């Protein structure tokens, strides 16, 4: 059972455009929603995270929008750059002595110059 | 460099063999994890150790056995390797704090290929 569903699987955006990746979750007990960025041959690295008591969090060009009632959250990348080309994963967890992150399927983002 | 480091980076072996992957972190974290990334890039947690104690043990074949000699190290031993074990295995670490204050730091992965 896929507890976190991510879309789209792949996304191509022109340089300077807005990249939007969406995720939906099922478990209302989740209390932490991070986004990870992964470059080829590297491990995932935390990009930005949000708690469910906040509807939006912005860090530089990256914004998470969170809709608790709809059980959905999304990543917006403003002014997308070729260096943003990577695979993005949304995740969710409920802390239980350790972080049991449940990941979405990933979105391969390509920013065309 | 402060980091989560895994060895080896690549591991090619035949079915039926036993192999180990080592992980070390020098971030001062006390919780360590193993995640598996399959060919479709799907990431799934396998195990988590907190200060050498097993905290999370997902539905993983018992051919997989984690071992934590101390809180800075978490190794993964795999017995009787099967073709389906081919994947990228990531080690990660974090503090024992609520998730928001302690994000996971991942290593760069070990690509295991079973032939």
gemmi code that builds the backbone of each chain (N, CA, C; Angstrom):
import gemmi

chains = {
    "A": [
        ("UNK", (0.842, -1.184, 0.000), (0.000, 0.000, 0.000), (0.886, 1.247, 0.000)),
        ("UNK", (0.686, 2.095, -0.999), (1.494, 3.287, -1.129), (0.867, 4.374, -0.291)),
        ("UNK", (1.514, 4.760, 0.787), (0.932, 5.724, 1.706), (1.154, 7.163, 1.258)),
        ("UNK", (2.160, 7.384, 0.430), (2.435, 8.721, -0.090), (2.519, 8.612, -1.610)),
        ("UNK", (1.612, 9.312, -2.289), (1.575, 9.269, -3.749), (2.078, 10.594, -4.304)),
        ("UNK", (3.003, 10.493, -5.241), (3.667, 11.674, -5.791), (3.434, 11.758, -7.287)),
        ("UNK", (3.232, 12.979, -7.756), (3.069, 13.201, -9.198), (3.594, 14.578, -9.577)),
        ("UNK", (4.052, 14.768, -10.825), (4.172, 13.741, -11.855), (5.434, 12.899, -11.664)),
        ("UNK", (5.586, 11.861, -12.443), (6.793, 11.039, -12.393), (7.966, 11.790, -12.994)),
        ("UNK", (7.702, 12.560, -14.028), (8.752, 13.358, -14.641), (8.179, 14.699, -15.061)),
        ("UNK", (9.054, 15.695, -15.104), (8.612, 17.060, -15.350), (9.719, 17.804, -16.084)),
        ("UNK", (9.354, 18.474, -17.150), (10.314, 19.298, -17.880), (9.825, 20.742, -17.830)),
        ("UNK", (10.710, 21.625, -17.378), (10.364, 23.033, -17.214), (11.461, 23.877, -17.864)),
        ("UNK", (11.044, 24.971, -18.438), (12.030, 25.875, -19.011), (12.693, 26.702, -17.914)),
        ("UNK", (13.933, 27.062, -18.161), (14.665, 27.909, -17.211), (13.861, 29.161, -16.908)),
        ("UNK", (13.770, 29.465, -15.616), (13.019, 30.631, -15.193), (11.567, 30.342, -14.872)),
        ("UNK", (11.096, 29.154, -15.237), (9.703, 28.783, -14.997), (9.483, 28.277, -13.579)),
        ("UNK", (8.249, 27.910, -13.289), (7.887, 27.379, -11.967), (7.693, 25.871, -12.080)),
        ("UNK", (8.374, 25.144, -11.225), (8.219, 23.689, -11.179), (7.300, 23.358, -10.008)),
        ("UNK", (6.315, 22.502, -10.254), (5.361, 22.130, -9.205), (5.248, 20.616, -9.130)),
        ("UNK", (5.474, 20.095, -7.939), (5.379, 18.649, -7.705), (4.376, 18.443, -6.566)),
        ("UNK", (3.495, 17.489, -6.760), (2.416, 17.272, -5.803), (2.520, 15.936, -5.090)),
        ("UNK", (2.075, 15.920, -3.838), (2.029, 14.681, -3.074), (0.740, 14.599, -2.274)),
        ("UNK", (0.262, 13.385, -2.097), (-0.919, 13.139, -1.283), (-0.601, 12.003, -0.322)),
        ("UNK", (-1.098, 12.118, 0.895), (-0.818, 11.081, 1.893), (-2.121, 10.544, 2.467)),
        ("UNK", (-2.017, 9.410, 3.121), (-3.211, 8.750, 3.654), (-3.268, 8.763, 5.188)),
        ("UNK", (-2.122, 8.616, 5.802), (-2.076, 8.449, 7.259), (-2.147, 9.808, 7.956)),
        ("UNK", (-3.244, 10.079, 8.641), (-3.404, 11.375, 9.303), (-2.512, 11.505, 10.533)),
        ("UNK", (-1.828, 10.435, 10.915), (-0.913, 10.509, 12.053), (0.448, 11.089, 11.658)),
        ("UNK", (0.710, 11.218, 10.373), (1.966, 11.817, 9.944), (2.066, 13.239, 10.486)),
        ("UNK", (3.258, 13.597, 10.974), (3.417, 14.941, 11.527), (4.660, 15.657, 11.027)),
        ("UNK", (5.216, 15.162, 9.952), (6.442, 15.765, 9.413), (6.489, 15.451, 7.933)),
        ("UNK", (6.682, 16.504, 7.122), (6.601, 16.338, 5.676), (7.801, 17.020, 5.027)),
        ("UNK", (8.861, 16.247, 4.778), (10.050, 16.809, 4.133), (10.071, 16.549, 2.637)),
        ("UNK", (10.842, 17.357, 1.957), (11.166, 17.130, 0.552), (12.668, 16.896, 0.458)),
        ("UNK", (13.033, 15.860, -0.308), (14.436, 15.548, -0.510), (14.782, 15.702, -1.987)),
        ("UNK", (16.023, 16.116, -2.213), (16.549, 16.304, -3.566), (17.679, 15.299, -3.763)),
        ("UNK", (17.657, 14.589, -4.882), (18.691, 13.601, -5.132), (19.298, 13.807, -6.511)),
        ("UNK", (20.628, 13.965, -6.539), (21.362, 14.046, -7.795), (21.906, 12.652, -8.127)),
        ("UNK", (22.149, 12.380, -9.413), (22.647, 11.053, -9.802), (23.911, 10.668, -9.039)),
        ("UNK", (23.925, 9.464, -8.509), (25.092, 8.955, -7.799), (25.241, 9.478, -6.384)),
        ("UNK", (24.274, 10.237, -5.925), (24.329, 10.801, -4.580), (23.135, 10.335, -3.755)),
        ("UNK", (23.252, 10.522, -2.447), (22.119, 10.214, -1.594), (21.140, 11.373, -1.553)),
        ("UNK", (19.907, 11.112, -1.134), (18.933, 12.199, -1.005), (19.413, 13.201, 0.041)),
        ("UNK", (19.124, 14.469, -0.199), (19.496, 15.530, 0.738), (18.263, 16.369, 1.034)),
        ("UNK", (18.076, 16.684, 2.308), (16.901, 17.471, 2.694), (16.915, 18.826, 2.026)),
        ("UNK", (15.767, 19.163, 1.440), (15.616, 20.443, 0.763), (14.832, 21.421, 1.644)),
        ("UNK", (13.698, 20.989, 2.106), (12.803, 21.820, 2.906), (11.783, 20.904, 3.559)),
        ("UNK", (11.268, 21.301, 4.722), (10.298, 20.457, 5.421), (9.238, 21.328, 6.077)),
        ("UNK", (8.097, 20.721, 6.371), (6.991, 21.464, 6.975), (6.275, 20.602, 8.002)),
        ("UNK", (5.699, 21.255, 8.985), (4.843, 20.568, 9.963), (3.392, 20.819, 9.591)),
        ("UNK", (2.456, 19.973, 9.984), (1.066, 20.103, 9.540), (0.309, 21.277, 10.147)),
        ("UNK", (0.913, 21.971, 11.119), (0.226, 23.132, 11.691), (0.529, 24.411, 10.926)),
        ("UNK", (1.273, 24.276, 9.833), (1.642, 25.416, 8.997), (1.154, 25.160, 7.580)),
        ("UNK", (0.617, 26.165, 6.907), (0.072, 25.945, 5.562), (1.083, 26.222, 4.463)),
        ("UNK", (2.137, 26.947, 4.798), (3.132, 27.261, 3.771), (4.467, 27.540, 4.431)),
        ("UNK", (5.532, 27.093, 3.759), (6.878, 27.415, 4.225), (7.726, 27.742, 3.007)),
        ("UNK", (8.476, 28.824, 3.112), (9.283, 29.270, 1.984), (10.737, 29.382, 2.407)),
        ("UNK", (11.620, 28.851, 1.574), (13.054, 28.999, 1.787), (13.685, 29.308, 0.431)),
        ("UNK", (14.017, 30.579, 0.244), (14.590, 30.980, -1.039), (13.601, 30.766, -2.170)),
        ("UNK", (14.002, 30.019, -3.188), (13.121, 29.756, -4.334), (12.185, 28.573, -4.108)),
        ("UNK", (12.322, 27.905, -2.971), (11.551, 26.691, -2.705), (10.437, 26.970, -1.701)),
        ("UNK", (9.226, 26.535, -2.029), (8.060, 26.726, -1.165), (7.298, 25.415, -1.051)),
        ("UNK", (6.926, 25.068, 0.191), (5.998, 23.954, 0.398), (4.633, 24.557, 0.709)),
        ("UNK", (3.616, 24.057, 0.020), (2.229, 24.394, 0.356), (1.592, 23.150, 0.944)),
        ("UNK", (0.885, 23.326, 2.063), (0.341, 22.168, 2.778), (-1.152, 22.353, 2.997)),
        ("UNK", (-1.933, 21.361, 2.616), (-3.383, 21.382, 2.797), (-3.779, 20.185, 3.647)),
        ("UNK", (-3.938, 20.432, 4.953), (-4.183, 19.334, 5.882), (-5.523, 18.642, 5.613)),
        ("UNK", (-6.552, 19.407, 5.305), (-7.881, 18.807, 5.105), (-7.908, 17.917, 3.875)),
        ("UNK", (-7.150, 18.308, 2.863), (-7.097, 17.513, 1.630), (-6.021, 16.436, 1.690)),
        ("UNK", (-5.210, 16.478, 2.737), (-4.079, 15.548, 2.890), (-3.166, 15.610, 1.670)),
        ("UNK", (-2.823, 16.842, 1.304), (-1.962, 17.053, 0.144), (-0.909, 18.106, 0.466)),
        ("UNK", (0.238, 17.984, -0.157), (1.248, 19.009, -0.046), (2.045, 19.057, -1.340)),
        ("UNK", (2.614, 20.207, -1.618), (3.290, 20.375, -2.894), (4.554, 21.202, -2.722)),
        ("UNK", (5.456, 20.995, -3.662), (6.708, 21.747, -3.722), (6.655, 22.644, -4.948)),
        ("UNK", (6.923, 23.921, -4.722), (7.024, 24.872, -5.821), (8.467, 25.360, -5.891)),
        ("UNK", (9.046, 25.290, -7.075), (10.384, 25.837, -7.291), (10.239, 27.024, -8.237)),
        ("UNK", (10.474, 28.198, -7.709), (10.359, 29.424, -8.505), (11.650, 29.664, -9.276)),
        ("UNK", (11.540, 30.354, -10.405), (12.729, 30.706, -11.200), (13.642, 29.476, -11.342)),
        ("UNK", (13.078, 28.391, -11.827), (13.807, 27.119, -11.926), (15.084, 27.276, -12.761)),
        ("UNK", (16.149, 26.658, -12.274), (17.470, 26.746, -12.906), (17.943, 25.358, -13.342)),
        ("UNK", (18.814, 25.293, -14.363), (19.341, 23.984, -14.793), (19.952, 23.182, -13.646)),
        ("UNK", (20.548, 23.865, -12.681), (21.125, 23.193, -11.521), (20.089, 22.541, -10.615)),
        ("UNK", (18.825, 22.868, -10.829), (17.746, 22.238, -10.052), (17.366, 20.876, -10.623)),
        ("UNK", (17.903, 20.540, -11.796), (17.595, 19.256, -12.423), (18.061, 18.118, -11.517)),
        ("UNK", (17.130, 17.331, -11.054), (17.405, 16.269, -10.076), (16.116, 15.467, -9.900)),
        ("UNK", (16.184, 14.459, -9.043), (14.970, 13.734, -8.660), (14.528, 14.242, -7.293)),
        ("UNK", (13.261, 14.558, -7.186), (12.698, 15.097, -5.950), (11.754, 14.085, -5.320)),
        ("UNK", (11.902, 13.911, -4.023), (11.055, 12.984, -3.287), (10.317, 13.724, -2.183)),
        ("UNK", (9.011, 13.548, -2.128), (8.294, 13.977, -0.940), (8.302, 12.800, 0.032)),
        ("UNK", (8.085, 13.097, 1.288), (8.062, 12.054, 2.292), (7.165, 12.494, 3.441)),
        ("UNK", (6.834, 11.534, 4.271), (6.032, 11.827, 5.454), (6.451, 10.864, 6.545)),
        ("UNK", (6.328, 11.319, 7.778), (6.670, 10.414, 8.875), (5.935, 10.807, 10.145)),
        ("UNK", (5.898, 9.878, 11.052), (5.441, 10.111, 12.414), (6.541, 9.582, 13.305)),
        ("UNK", (7.079, 10.448, 14.134), (8.227, 10.069, 14.940), (7.836, 9.006, 15.966)),
        ("UNK", (8.571, 7.884, 15.957), (8.294, 6.804, 16.896), (9.605, 6.251, 17.429)),
        ("UNK", (10.374, 7.155, 18.066), (11.674, 6.720, 18.557), (12.744, 6.817, 17.499)),
        ("UNK", (12.304, 6.878, 16.268), (13.174, 7.070, 15.106), (12.269, 7.552, 13.978)),
        ("UNK", (12.859, 8.115, 12.959), (12.066, 8.617, 11.842), (11.826, 7.508, 10.838)),
        ("UNK", (10.574, 7.139, 10.678), (10.220, 6.143, 9.679), (9.640, 6.898, 8.490)),
        ("UNK", (10.544, 7.428, 7.644), (10.106, 8.205, 6.495), (9.453, 7.301, 5.462)),
        ("UNK", (8.272, 7.684, 5.012), (7.595, 7.015, 3.906), (7.727, 7.939, 2.711)),
        ("UNK", (8.388, 7.462, 1.669), (8.687, 8.304, 0.517), (7.648, 8.154, -0.589)),
        ("UNK", (7.468, 9.241, -1.347), (6.739, 9.160, -2.593), (7.625, 8.505, -3.642)),
        ("UNK", (7.062, 8.328, -4.833), (7.758, 7.578, -5.872), (8.863, 8.379, -6.557)),
        ("UNK", (8.917, 9.686, -6.307), (9.956, 10.496, -6.916), (9.497, 11.172, -8.199)),
        ("UNK", (10.047, 12.364, -8.451), (9.784, 13.110, -9.692), (11.117, 13.513, -10.281)),
        ("UNK", (11.329, 13.096, -11.519), (12.565, 13.485, -12.197), (12.326, 14.820, -12.878)),
        ("UNK", (12.981, 15.851, -12.368), (12.808, 17.210, -12.878), (13.973, 17.573, -13.800)),
        ("UNK", (13.629, 18.058, -14.972), (14.632, 18.541, -15.931), (14.329, 19.994, -16.250)),
        ("UNK", (15.319, 20.842, -16.044), (15.163, 22.264, -16.370), (15.954, 22.536, -17.645)),
        ("UNK", (15.248, 22.906, -18.683), (15.907, 23.181, -19.960), (16.441, 24.611, -19.987)),
        ("UNK", (17.687, 24.777, -20.448), (18.301, 26.108, -20.439), (17.700, 27.039, -21.491)),
    ],
    "B": [
        ("UNK", (35.928, 15.649, 6.547), (34.560, 16.064, 6.224), (33.580, 15.372, 7.141)),
        ("UNK", (32.618, 16.137, 7.628), (31.544, 15.511, 8.398), (30.551, 14.920, 7.424)),
        ("UNK", (30.199, 13.649, 7.622), (29.354, 13.009, 6.623), (28.927, 11.625, 7.090)),
        ("UNK", (28.073, 11.049, 6.258), (27.719, 9.642, 6.384), (28.433, 8.947, 5.237)),
        ("UNK", (29.314, 8.040, 5.558), (30.100, 7.384, 4.510), (29.811, 5.889, 4.481)),
        ("UNK", (29.701, 5.375, 3.276), (29.397, 3.955, 3.071), (30.493, 3.333, 2.229)),
        ("UNK", (30.800, 2.080, 2.535), (31.723, 1.317, 1.701), (31.209, -0.105, 1.553)),
        ("UNK", (31.362, -0.704, 0.358), (31.912, -0.076, -0.852), (30.860, 0.756, -1.571)),
        ("UNK", (31.261, 1.498, -2.571), (30.313, 2.264, -3.378), (29.609, 1.344, -4.381)),
        ("UNK", (30.346, 0.385, -4.903), (29.782, -0.595, -5.829), (30.117, -1.995, -5.320)),
        ("UNK", (29.175, -2.900, -5.495), (29.375, -4.280, -5.055), (28.698, -5.189, -6.067)),
        ("UNK", (29.511, -5.971, -6.762), (28.994, -6.928, -7.743), (29.329, -8.319, -7.239)),
        ("UNK", (28.319, -9.166, -7.150), (28.537, -10.484, -6.585), (27.563, -11.483, -7.204)),
        ("UNK", (27.804, -12.740, -6.952), (26.958, -13.784, -7.526), (25.891, -14.232, -6.539)),
        ("UNK", (24.834, -14.771, -7.082), (23.759, -15.326, -6.256), (24.327, -16.324, -5.262)),
        ("UNK", (23.787, -16.294, -4.071), (24.181, -17.257, -3.062), (25.300, -16.787, -2.157)),
        ("UNK", (26.014, -15.743, -2.592), (27.116, -15.238, -1.762), (26.597, -14.440, -0.567)),
        ("UNK", (27.496, -14.225, 0.384), (27.208, -13.375, 1.555), (28.075, -12.131, 1.437)),
        ("UNK", (27.485, -10.980, 1.682), (28.234, -9.731, 1.579), (27.845, -8.771, 2.693)),
        ("UNK", (28.718, -7.796, 2.927), (28.454, -6.766, 3.938), (28.690, -5.382, 3.366)),
        ("UNK", (27.907, -4.448, 3.861), (28.073, -3.042, 3.538), (28.302, -2.304, 4.858)),
        ("UNK", (29.309, -1.430, 4.849), (29.636, -0.725, 6.084), (29.187, 0.721, 6.011)),
        ("UNK", (28.812, 1.262, 7.152), (28.386, 2.663, 7.230), (28.941, 3.295, 8.492)),
        ("UNK", (29.432, 4.504, 8.337), (29.963, 5.257, 9.467), (29.495, 6.699, 9.362)),
        ("UNK", (29.140, 7.280, 10.500), (28.795, 8.704, 10.492), (29.583, 9.412, 11.582)),
        ("UNK", (30.034, 10.614, 11.251), (30.783, 11.413, 12.225), (30.048, 12.722, 12.517)),
        ("UNK", (28.726, 12.643, 12.457), (27.889, 13.806, 12.731), (27.452, 13.870, 14.187)),
        ("UNK", (27.854, 12.893, 14.972), (27.451, 12.858, 16.373), (26.019, 12.400, 16.576)),
        ("UNK", (25.425, 11.829, 15.529), (24.051, 11.336, 15.635), (23.998, 10.032, 16.415)),
        ("UNK", (22.814, 9.747, 16.966), (22.688, 8.504, 17.723), (21.667, 7.549, 17.121)),
        ("UNK", (21.090, 7.924, 15.987), (20.162, 7.032, 15.303), (20.645, 6.839, 13.868)),
        ("UNK", (20.675, 5.586, 13.441), (21.125, 5.270, 12.087), (20.112, 4.369, 11.406)),
        ("UNK", (20.111, 4.420, 10.078), (19.078, 3.763, 9.275), (19.695, 3.085, 8.049)),
        ("UNK", (18.995, 2.085, 7.550), (19.245, 1.557, 6.221), (17.972, 1.706, 5.402)),
        ("UNK", (18.144, 2.284, 4.200), (17.071, 2.397, 3.230), (17.487, 1.662, 1.964)),
        ("UNK", (16.502, 1.131, 1.252), (16.742, 0.452, -0.024), (16.062, 1.253, -1.130)),
        ("UNK", (16.811, 1.528, -2.206), (16.233, 2.202, -3.374), (16.249, 1.226, -4.550)),
        ("UNK", (15.061, 0.891, -5.034), (14.987, -0.108, -6.092), (15.232, 0.522, -7.467)),
        ("UNK", (15.093, -0.297, -8.483), (15.409, 0.156, -9.850), (14.499, 1.274, -10.322)),
        ("UNK", (13.335, 1.416, -9.709), (12.416, 2.499, -10.059), (12.615, 3.709, -9.147)),
        ("UNK", (13.705, 3.678, -8.389), (14.086, 4.772, -7.491), (13.205, 4.882, -6.250)),
        ("UNK", (12.384, 3.877, -5.986), (11.537, 3.930, -4.800), (12.381, 3.647, -3.566)),
        ("UNK", (12.274, 4.535, -2.571), (13.042, 4.430, -1.328), (12.175, 3.849, -0.223)),
        ("UNK", (12.715, 2.832, 0.453), (11.946, 2.207, 1.533), (12.854, 1.896, 2.704)),
        ("UNK", (12.372, 2.217, 3.894), (13.174, 1.960, 5.082), (13.274, 0.455, 5.345)),
        ("UNK", (14.441, 0.047, 5.810), (14.643, -1.348, 6.184), (14.791, -1.466, 7.703)),
        ("UNK", (15.746, -0.738, 8.252), (16.054, -0.829, 9.676), (16.406, 0.541, 10.241)),
        ("UNK", (16.251, 0.645, 11.568), (16.772, 1.804, 12.273), (17.317, 1.362, 13.617)),
        ("UNK", (18.468, 1.906, 13.957), (19.085, 1.638, 15.253), (19.240, 2.954, 15.991)),
        ("UNK", (18.945, 2.919, 17.290), (19.171, 4.061, 18.157), (20.137, 3.629, 19.249)),
        ("UNK", (21.335, 4.212, 19.206), (22.329, 3.890, 20.229), (22.522, 2.380, 20.384)),
        ("UNK", (22.668, 1.724, 19.268), (22.911, 0.274, 19.174), (21.677, -0.588, 19.434)),
        ("UNK", (20.524, 0.026, 19.638), (19.303, -0.752, 19.867), (18.411, -0.691, 18.630)),
        ("UNK", (17.913, -1.842, 18.180), (17.052, -1.901, 17.003), (15.708, -1.269, 17.327)),
        ("UNK", (15.337, -0.240, 16.561), (14.095, 0.489, 16.787), (13.059, 0.153, 15.721)),
        ("UNK", (13.490, 0.153, 14.465), (12.598, -0.127, 13.349), (13.138, -1.342, 12.613)),
        ("UNK", (12.248, -2.291, 12.379), (12.617, -3.497, 11.640), (11.465, -3.787, 10.693)),
        ("UNK", (11.576, -3.304, 9.467), (10.500, -3.484, 8.499), (10.451, -4.929, 8.009)),
        ("UNK", (9.478, -5.199, 7.189), (9.324, -6.558, 6.665), (10.425, -6.810, 5.646)),
        ("UNK", (11.542, -7.267, 6.169), (12.725, -7.527, 5.358), (13.100, -8.988, 5.560)),
        ("UNK", (13.490, -9.700, 4.492), (13.909, -11.106, 4.673), (14.982, -11.224, 5.737)),
        ("UNK", (14.929, -12.301, 6.521), (15.909, -12.419, 7.592), (17.306, -12.743, 7.086)),
        ("UNK", (17.469, -12.779, 5.768), (18.819, -12.847, 5.196), (19.562, -11.525, 5.414)),
        ("UNK", (18.802, -10.476, 5.699), (19.384, -9.166, 5.953), (19.526, -8.984, 7.463)),
        ("UNK", (20.728, -8.686, 7.908), (20.909, -8.480, 9.342), (21.787, -7.251, 9.571)),
        ("UNK", (21.220, -6.269, 10.253), (22.017, -5.090, 10.598), (22.811, -5.376, 11.865)),
        ("UNK", (23.955, -4.698, 11.941), (24.777, -4.834, 13.159), (25.358, -3.470, 13.482)),
        ("UNK", (25.196, -3.061, 14.733), (25.669, -1.744, 15.148), (26.668, -1.902, 16.280)),
        ("UNK", (27.974, -1.884, 15.988), (28.981, -2.043, 17.041), (29.028, -0.846, 17.990)),
        ("UNK", (28.684, 0.323, 17.491), (28.596, 1.528, 18.320), (27.686, 2.506, 17.595)),
        ("UNK", (27.379, 3.616, 18.230), (26.343, 4.486, 17.659), (26.803, 5.218, 16.408)),
        ("UNK", (28.082, 5.140, 16.079), (28.575, 5.791, 14.868), (28.649, 4.845, 13.677)),
        ("UNK", (28.371, 3.585, 13.896), (28.496, 2.584, 12.838), (27.251, 1.717, 12.757)),
        ("UNK", (26.825, 1.454, 11.528), (25.722, 0.513, 11.297), (26.031, -0.235, 10.012)),
        ("UNK", (26.311, -1.523, 10.151), (26.657, -2.347, 9.006), (25.460, -3.196, 8.604)),
        ("UNK", (25.464, -3.593, 7.343), (24.380, -4.433, 6.824), (24.976, -5.700, 6.230)),
        ("UNK", (24.591, -6.835, 6.792), (25.053, -8.118, 6.290), (23.920, -8.785, 5.521)),
        ("UNK", (24.252, -9.299, 4.357), (23.241, -9.962, 3.545), (23.728, -11.367, 3.213)),
        ("UNK", (22.955, -12.350, 3.603), (23.314, -13.749, 3.339), (22.544, -14.274, 2.129)),
        ("UNK", (23.132, -15.249, 1.492), (22.481, -15.961, 0.375), (21.830, -14.994, -0.606)),
        ("UNK", (22.630, -14.132, -1.162), (22.120, -13.069, -2.030), (21.290, -13.599, -3.184)),
        ("UNK", (20.226, -12.862, -3.500), (19.322, -13.227, -4.592), (19.316, -12.086, -5.615)),
        ("UNK", (18.863, -12.417, -6.836), (18.821, -11.420, -7.901), (18.015, -10.193, -7.485)),
        ("UNK", (16.922, -10.440, -6.757), (16.040, -9.348, -6.344), (16.636, -8.416, -5.302)),
        ("UNK", (17.800, -8.781, -4.784), (18.461, -7.911, -3.810), (19.215, -6.778, -4.499)),
        ("UNK", (19.348, -6.860, -5.819), (20.031, -5.802, -6.554), (19.297, -4.487, -6.358)),
        ("UNK", (20.009, -3.483, -5.876), (19.408, -2.191, -5.549), (20.534, -1.275, -5.078)),
        ("UNK", (20.150, -0.046, -4.756), (21.086, 0.865, -4.097), (20.675, 0.939, -2.632)),
        ("UNK", (21.613, 0.692, -1.751), (21.352, 0.706, -0.316), (21.952, 1.978, 0.280)),
        ("UNK", (21.098, 2.732, 0.974), (21.523, 3.984, 1.582), (21.524, 3.866, 3.095)),
        ("UNK", (22.612, 4.334, 3.671), (22.691, 4.497, 5.110), (22.323, 5.949, 5.426)),
        ("UNK", (21.714, 6.185, 6.558), (21.354, 7.541, 6.966), (21.497, 7.651, 8.477)),
        ("UNK", (21.537, 8.890, 8.956), (21.614, 9.080, 10.405), (20.849, 10.339, 10.799)),
        ("UNK", (20.495, 10.418, 12.070), (19.825, 11.597, 12.617), (20.009, 11.601, 14.126)),
        ("UNK", (19.665, 12.730, 14.734), (19.635, 12.795, 16.196), (18.349, 12.132, 16.685)),
        ("UNK", (18.341, 11.757, 17.929), (17.112, 11.248, 18.541), (16.298, 12.425, 19.033)),
        ("UNK", (15.684, 13.100, 18.113), (14.836, 14.244, 18.409), (13.603, 14.094, 17.540)),
        ("UNK", (12.580, 14.864, 17.842), (11.422, 14.821, 16.951), (11.860, 15.221, 15.540)),
        ("UNK", (11.219, 14.644, 14.589), (11.658, 14.666, 13.199), (12.027, 16.050, 12.702)),
        ("UNK", (11.217, 17.042, 13.045), (11.415, 18.368, 12.458), (12.760, 18.955, 12.833)),
        ("UNK", (13.249, 18.603, 13.991), (14.505, 19.183, 14.455), (15.712, 18.325, 14.128)),
        ("UNK", (15.497, 17.220, 13.490), (16.612, 16.345, 13.178), (16.399, 15.619, 11.864)),
        ("UNK", (16.657, 16.281, 10.754), (16.470, 15.627, 9.460), (17.455, 14.491, 9.259)),
        ("UNK", (17.102, 13.577, 8.391), (17.989, 12.479, 8.049), (19.101, 12.980, 7.127)),
        ("UNK", (20.313, 12.505, 7.390), (21.449, 12.747, 6.513), (21.797, 11.407, 5.870)),
        ("UNK", (21.780, 11.381, 4.548), (22.031, 10.144, 3.827), (23.467, 10.070, 3.334)),
        ("UNK", (23.980, 8.835, 3.269), (25.222, 8.587, 2.575), (24.975, 8.572, 1.079)),
        ("UNK", (26.026, 8.300, 0.302), (25.898, 8.322, -1.149), (25.535, 6.966, -1.752)),
        ("UNK", (25.279, 6.007, -0.917), (24.731, 4.752, -1.404), (25.759, 3.710, -1.793)),
        ("UNK", (25.331, 2.457, -1.758), (26.101, 1.316, -2.242), (25.248, 0.627, -3.293)),
        ("UNK", (25.747, 0.603, -4.518), (24.994, -0.066, -5.584), (25.365, -1.540, -5.596)),
        ("UNK", (24.415, -2.369, -5.210), (24.621, -3.820, -5.160), (24.026, -4.459, -6.414)),
        ("UNK", (24.840, -5.212, -7.119), (24.387, -5.941, -8.300), (24.630, -7.419, -8.074)),
        ("UNK", (23.564, -8.195, -8.125), (23.669, -9.645, -7.941), (23.473, -10.314, -9.297)),
        ("UNK", (24.456, -11.108, -9.711), (24.383, -11.765, -11.030), (24.160, -13.269, -10.899)),
    ],
}
model = gemmi.Model(1)
for chain_id, residues in chains.items():
    chain = gemmi.Chain(chain_id)
    for i, (resn, *xyz) in enumerate(residues, 1):
        res = gemmi.Residue()
        res.name, res.seqid = resn, gemmi.SeqId(i, " ")
        for name, pos in zip(("N", "CA", "C"), xyz):
            atom = gemmi.Atom()
            atom.name, atom.element = name, gemmi.Element(name[0])
            atom.pos, atom.b_iso = gemmi.Position(*pos), 0.0
            res.add_atom(atom)
        chain.add_residue(res)
    model.add_chain(chain)
structure = gemmi.Structure()
structure.add_model(model)
structure.setup_entities()
